[in-house]
Amino acid sequence: MKPILRAAARRLGAHHAWRRRNRGRLLVCCYHGLRADEDSTRHWLLLPASQFLAQMDYLRQFYRCLPLDDALAEMNGGGLAVPTACVTFDDGYLSNRTIAQPILARLGIPATVYVATGFISRDASLW
């Protein structure tokens, strides 16, 4: 039922109305890691590359994508005049570099990556 409702909302242009309504707010899209589409590993933190590409293409078409620091400075300096989005990654997974970065570079979308530096040169597991 949800896919049918989503398709109907998309056809009616609900996403355009939502963007207009929230144009002064910052959309922050936070990711952890990605996985190759053919990778059989399923994990709630790892988004398939094709879905990430589709999401980034949507952002590129309908939002102004800025680095997080630039968007926050603009918000604090008077607000956002147009729909604006930022892309962030938590934890510093290798796929941020190997899968996400080429997609982001091709589409011209900046991203902010937060690396869990406390685990560098240690045998401890992140989780």
Buried (B, 14 or more C-beta within 10 A) or exposed (E): EEEEEEEEEEEEEEEEEEBEEEBEEBBBBEBBBBBBEEBEEEEEBBBBBEEBBEBBBEBBEEBBBBBBEEBBEBBEEEEBEEBBBBBBBBBBBEBBEEBBBEBBEEBEBBBBBEEEEEEEEEEEEEE
